[in-house]
Amino acid sequence: MTTSPLAPPAVFLLTAHVFVRNDQEGAFRERLPAINARCAGVTGFLGMGADADRPGPESTRWALSYKFASAEGRDACQALLGQELDGAHDLLTAPPVFDAGDRGDERRPVEAITTRIPEGQRERYASLREEMDAVVAAAPGFVSLETFPPGPGDDTWVTMIIFDSQEDLDAWYASPKRRAVLTKIHDLAPDEVRTLPTGFGQWFSVNAVSMVQTPAWKQAMTVLAVLFAMVSILNITIGDALLGGWTIRGQTIYEGLGLPFPVVVFVGNAIGTALLTWVLMPIVTRLLAWWLDPGASRRHTIMGVLLLLVVYVVEIAIFTTIFKTLGI
């Protein structure tokens, strides 16, 4: 069991309530991958889910949910879904109903649980999972829970539990009620521990359905582009101001404070860390969401690599010129 801030700085949600004729359930399931593919290809796509959550006498209501890094992506998905579902009107008893929203500037922690169930123990685990779900639903700060049962030929259950704050999640971990049910579950099948995200993960998106994080090499390329420019600017501004002053081609403009070098490094690192965490990386990752998305297409991946290579060259050229001008 692990925690992870799954959401980027803003997550825009779209839920399509689709009313499928009961006698066309099979045909709709066959068509669902093509429906999902329309939104999965939209820039800023973060994740999706589908659940036949409300059967009725004539139709079953399906809830199709999609997550995006921008309102534009969400709205584009809604338009594409409208077109796709119009073409499937013969499978439906009523037009789809769309519900759009966003989670604002939030980063809610999540408990991600992956469990492999021994053969013949599915019903027992499902019963224990229901018992645990009832307990967690009553926990302070509980927001939502999603369980993904294993498909045919598989034995892996995945459960995602989201809390309102890290404090609420910590309280849930310490809960005696949780430990009591967890002991029963571990007697049957211990949970596999998965750490999400890793590396620079708090700045990058994770696909909540497949639990696939932005590839580490994309994270590194993005951080390098931001870090090089930021460190260069800090060195010739704050760093020089605190150390030896500012000069242009050998002529002193400002003598500087002459502080010890370790102090200058510490101040620069402190300012740089704050800028990276709360200003620069949130902006850059939002701009590059189409490339950083774990499900980005090969075309988008190549385009992003070429873009960052160009950024590297431009940055080096700019700061080479600046350093020459300053006589550094």
C-alpha positions as CSV (number, residue, x, y, z in Angstrom):
1,M,0.0,0.0,0.0
2,T,1.4,3.3,-1.0
3,T,0.5,7.0,-1.2
4,S,0.8,9.2,-4.2
5,P,-0.4,12.7,-5.3
6,L,-2.1,11.4,-8.4
7,A,-3.6,14.7,-9.6
8,P,-1.7,17.3,-11.4
9,P,-2.3,21.0,-10.4
10,A,-5.7,20.9,-12.1
11,V,-7.8,17.9,-13.1
12,F,-10.8,18.4,-15.3
13,L,-13.4,15.6,-15.2
14,L,-16.0,14.5,-17.7
15,T,-18.6,11.8,-17.0
16,A,-20.9,10.6,-19.8
17,H,-24.0,8.8,-18.6
18,V,-25.0,6.4,-21.4
19,F,-28.3,4.5,-21.3
20,V,-27.6,1.2,-23.2
21,R,-30.5,-1.1,-24.3
22,N,-30.3,-4.4,-22.4
23,D,-30.6,-6.4,-25.6
24,Q,-27.6,-4.4,-27.1
25,E,-25.2,-4.7,-24.1
26,G,-22.8,-7.0,-26.1
27,A,-22.8,-4.7,-29.1
28,F,-22.1,-1.7,-26.8
29,R,-19.2,-3.5,-25.1
30,E,-17.7,-4.2,-28.5
31,R,-18.0,-0.6,-29.5
32,L,-16.7,0.8,-26.2
33,P,-12.9,0.6,-27.1
34,A,-13.5,2.8,-30.2
35,I,-15.5,5.3,-28.0
36,N,-12.8,5.5,-25.4
37,A,-10.1,5.9,-28.1
38,R,-11.7,9.2,-29.3
39,C,-10.9,10.8,-25.9
40,A,-7.7,8.9,-25.2
41,G,-6.2,10.7,-28.2
42,V,-7.1,14.2,-27.0
43,T,-4.2,16.4,-25.8
44,G,-4.0,16.5,-22.0
45,F,-5.6,13.1,-21.5
46,L,-4.9,11.7,-18.0
47,G,-7.1,8.6,-17.5
48,M,-10.5,7.0,-18.0
49,G,-12.9,4.5,-16.5
50,A,-16.1,2.7,-17.5
51,D,-18.7,1.1,-15.3
52,A,-22.2,-0.4,-15.9
53,D,-23.4,1.0,-12.6
54,R,-27.2,1.1,-12.8
55,P,-29.1,-1.7,-14.5
56,G,-32.8,-1.2,-15.2
57,P,-35.7,-3.1,-16.8
58,E,-35.0,-1.7,-20.3
59,S,-31.6,-0.3,-20.2
60,T,-28.3,-0.2,-18.2
61,R,-26.7,3.2,-17.3
62,W,-23.1,3.2,-18.1
63,A,-20.8,5.9,-16.5
64,L,-17.9,6.7,-18.8
65,S,-15.4,8.9,-17.0
66,Y,-12.4,10.8,-18.5
67,K,-9.8,13.0,-16.9
68,F,-7.8,15.8,-18.5
69,A,-5.2,18.4,-17.6
70,S,-7.2,21.2,-19.2
71,A,-10.7,22.4,-19.7
72,E,-10.1,22.5,-23.5
73,G,-9.2,18.8,-23.5
74,R,-12.3,17.9,-21.5
75,D,-14.5,19.9,-23.8
76,A,-12.9,18.4,-26.9
77,C,-13.6,14.9,-25.5
78,Q,-17.2,15.8,-24.9
79,A,-17.6,16.9,-28.5
80,L,-16.0,13.7,-29.8
81,L,-18.1,11.5,-27.5
82,G,-21.2,13.3,-28.7
83,Q,-20.3,12.4,-32.3
84,E,-19.4,8.8,-31.5
85,L,-22.5,8.2,-29.4
86,D,-24.7,9.7,-32.1
87,G,-23.5,7.0,-34.4
88,A,-24.5,4.4,-31.7
89,H,-28.0,5.8,-31.1
90,D,-29.5,2.5,-32.1
91,L,-27.9,0.9,-29.0
92,L,-29.3,3.5,-26.6
93,T,-32.7,4.2,-25.1
94,A,-32.0,7.9,-24.5
95,P,-29.4,10.5,-25.5
96,P,-26.3,10.6,-23.2
97,V,-26.1,13.0,-20.4
98,F,-22.7,14.8,-19.8
99,D,-21.5,16.0,-16.4
100,A,-18.3,18.2,-16.5
101,G,-16.4,19.5,-13.6
102,D,-12.9,19.9,-12.2
103,R,-11.0,19.4,-8.9
104,G,-9.3,22.7,-9.0
105,D,-5.9,23.2,-7.5
106,E,-5.8,20.0,-5.5
107,R,-3.4,17.2,-4.9
108,R,-5.2,14.5,-3.0
109,P,-3.3,11.5,-1.7
110,V,-4.2,8.0,-2.8
111,E,-3.8,4.6,-1.4
112,A,-3.1,2.2,-4.3
113,I,-3.6,-1.5,-3.5
114,T,-2.6,-4.4,-5.7
115,T,-3.5,-7.9,-4.6
116,R,-3.0,-11.3,-6.3
117,I,-5.7,-13.7,-5.2
118,P,-5.0,-17.5,-4.9
119,E,-7.1,-19.7,-7.2
120,G,-10.5,-20.4,-5.8
121,Q,-10.4,-17.5,-3.3
122,R,-12.1,-14.8,-5.3
123,E,-15.4,-14.9,-3.4
124,R,-13.6,-14.8,-0.1
125,Y,-11.5,-11.9,-1.1
126,A,-14.5,-10.0,-2.5
127,S,-16.2,-10.4,0.8
128,L,-13.3,-9.1,2.7
129,R,-12.8,-6.2,0.2
130,E,-16.5,-5.2,0.8
131,E,-15.8,-5.3,4.6
132,M,-12.8,-3.0,4.1
133,D,-14.6,-0.7,1.8
134,A,-17.4,-0.2,4.3
135,V,-14.8,0.7,6.9
136,V,-12.9,3.1,4.7
137,A,-16.0,4.8,3.5
138,A,-16.7,5.9,7.1
139,A,-13.2,7.2,7.7
140,P,-12.6,10.9,8.1
141,G,-11.5,12.6,4.8
142,F,-12.6,9.7,2.6
143,V,-13.3,11.0,-1.0
144,S,-13.7,8.1,-3.4
145,L,-12.9,4.4,-4.0
146,E,-12.5,2.5,-7.2
147,T,-12.0,-1.3,-7.4
148,F,-10.9,-3.0,-10.6
149,P,-11.6,-6.8,-10.4
150,P,-9.4,-9.2,-12.4
151,G,-10.4,-10.0,-15.9
152,P,-10.7,-13.5,-17.4
153,G,-7.5,-15.4,-16.9
154,D,-6.1,-12.9,-14.4
155,D,-5.9,-12.9,-10.6
156,T,-5.0,-9.3,-9.8
157,W,-7.3,-6.9,-8.0
158,V,-6.5,-3.2,-8.0
159,T,-8.1,-0.7,-5.6
160,M,-7.6,3.0,-5.5
161,I,-8.7,5.0,-2.4
162,I,-8.5,8.8,-2.4
163,F,-8.5,11.0,0.7
164,D,-8.9,14.7,1.1
165,S,-5.6,15.3,2.7
166,Q,-2.4,13.5,3.7
167,E,-3.4,13.8,7.4
168,D,-6.6,11.9,6.7
169,L,-4.7,9.2,4.9
170,D,-2.2,8.9,7.8
171,A,-5.1,8.6,10.2
172,W,-6.6,5.9,8.0
173,Y,-3.3,4.0,8.1
174,A,-3.3,4.2,11.9
175,S,-6.9,3.1,12.3
176,P,-7.5,0.0,14.4
177,K,-10.5,-0.9,12.3
178,R,-8.3,-0.9,9.2
179,R,-5.7,-3.1,10.8
180,A,-8.4,-5.6,12.0
181,V,-9.7,-6.2,8.5
182,L,-6.2,-6.0,6.9
183,T,-5.1,-8.9,9.1
184,K,-7.9,-11.1,7.6
185,I,-7.0,-10.0,4.1
186,H,-3.3,-10.7,4.6
187,D,-4.1,-14.2,5.9
188,L,-5.6,-14.8,2.5
189,A,-3.4,-12.8,0.1
190,P,-0.8,-10.2,1.2
191,D,-1.0,-6.9,-0.7
192,E,1.9,-6.1,-3.1
193,V,3.6,-2.8,-2.2
194,R,4.0,-0.4,-5.1
195,T,5.7,3.0,-4.8
196,L,4.0,5.7,-6.9
197,P,5.3,8.0,-8.1
198,T,9.1,7.8,-8.1
199,G,11.9,10.2,-9.0
200,F,10.4,13.6,-9.8
201,G,6.9,12.0,-9.5
202,Q,5.1,14.8,-7.6
203,W,5.5,17.0,-10.7
204,F,4.3,14.3,-13.2
205,S,1.0,12.6,-14.0
206,V,0.1,9.0,-13.2
207,N,-2.5,7.0,-15.2
208,A,-4.9,6.2,-12.4
209,V,-6.3,3.1,-14.2
210,S,-3.2,1.4,-15.3
211,M,-1.0,2.9,-12.5
212,V,1.6,3.8,-15.1
213,Q,3.7,6.9,-14.4
214,T,5.3,9.3,-16.8
215,P,8.5,7.5,-18.0
216,A,11.6,8.5,-16.0
217,W,13.5,9.7,-19.1
218,K,10.8,12.1,-19.9
219,Q,10.9,13.4,-16.4
220,A,14.6,13.8,-16.6
221,M,14.5,15.7,-19.9
222,T,11.9,18.1,-18.6
223,V,13.7,18.8,-15.3
224,L,16.9,19.4,-17.2
225,A,15.4,22.0,-19.5
226,V,13.9,23.9,-16.5
227,L,16.9,23.4,-14.1
228,F,19.6,24.6,-16.5
229,A,17.8,27.9,-17.3
230,M,16.9,28.5,-13.6
231,V,20.4,27.7,-12.2
232,S,22.0,29.9,-14.9
233,I,19.8,32.8,-14.1
234,L,20.2,32.4,-10.3
235,N,24.0,32.3,-10.6
236,I,24.3,35.5,-12.6
237,T,21.8,37.4,-10.4
238,I,21.4,36.3,-6.8
239,G,24.6,34.2,-6.7
240,D,26.8,37.0,-8.0
241,A,25.0,39.6,-5.8
242,L,25.7,37.6,-2.7
243,L,29.3,36.7,-3.6
244,G,31.6,38.8,-5.8
245,G,29.1,41.3,-7.4
246,W,28.1,42.1,-10.9
247,T,30.6,43.0,-13.7
248,I,30.2,43.6,-17.4
249,R,33.4,42.9,-19.4
250,G,35.6,43.5,-16.3
251,Q,33.9,46.7,-15.1
252,T,32.3,46.4,-11.7
253,I,28.6,47.4,-11.5
254,Y,27.9,46.1,-8.0
255,E,30.6,44.9,-5.6
256,G,28.4,42.2,-3.9
257,L,28.1,41.2,-0.3
258,G,31.1,38.8,-0.2
259,L,29.3,36.1,1.7
260,P,31.0,32.7,2.1
261,F,30.5,30.4,-0.9
262,P,28.6,27.7,1.0
263,V,26.1,30.3,2.2
264,V,25.6,31.5,-1.4
265,V,25.1,27.9,-2.6
266,F,22.6,27.3,0.2
267,V,20.5,30.4,-0.6
268,G,20.6,29.6,-4.3
269,N,19.4,26.0,-3.7
270,A,16.7,27.1,-1.3
271,I,15.3,29.6,-3.8
272,G,15.7,27.2,-6.7
273,T,13.9,24.4,-4.9
274,A,10.9,26.7,-4.1
275,L,10.8,27.9,-7.7
276,L,10.9,24.4,-9.1
277,T,8.3,23.0,-6.7
278,W,5.7,25.7,-6.7
279,V,6.2,27.8,-9.8
280,L,8.2,26.4,-12.7
281,M,7.5,22.7,-12.7
282,P,3.7,23.0,-12.3
283,I,3.7,25.5,-15.3
284,V,6.0,23.4,-17.5
285,T,4.3,20.1,-16.8
286,R,0.9,21.6,-17.6
287,L,2.3,22.9,-20.9
288,L,3.9,19.6,-21.7
289,A,1.0,17.4,-20.5
290,W,0.4,16.1,-24.1
291,W,3.9,14.7,-24.0
292,L,4.3,13.7,-20.4
293,D,1.0,11.8,-20.4
294,P,1.9,8.1,-19.7
295,G,-0.3,7.1,-22.6
296,A,1.1,9.6,-25.1
297,S,1.2,8.4,-28.7
298,R,4.5,7.6,-30.5
299,R,4.0,10.8,-32.6
300,H,3.5,13.0,-29.6
301,T,6.5,11.4,-27.9
302,I,8.8,12.1,-30.9
303,M,7.5,15.6,-31.2
304,G,8.2,16.3,-27.5
305,V,11.7,15.0,-27.7
306,L,12.5,17.2,-30.7
307,L,10.9,20.2,-29.0
308,L,13.1,19.7,-25.9
309,L,16.2,19.2,-27.9
310,V,15.5,22.6,-29.6
311,V,14.9,24.1,-26.2
312,Y,18.3,22.8,-25.0
313,V,20.1,24.4,-28.0
314,V,18.3,27.7,-27.6
315,E,19.0,27.8,-23.9
316,I,22.7,27.1,-24.4
317,A,23.0,29.7,-27.2
318,I,21.2,32.4,-25.1
319,F,23.3,31.9,-21.9
320,T,26.5,31.6,-23.9
321,T,25.8,35.0,-25.3
322,I,24.9,36.4,-21.9
323,F,28.0,35.1,-20.3
324,K,30.2,36.5,-23.0
325,T,28.6,39.9,-22.7
326,L,29.1,39.8,-18.9
327,G,32.7,38.6,-19.4
328,I,32.1,35.5,-17.3
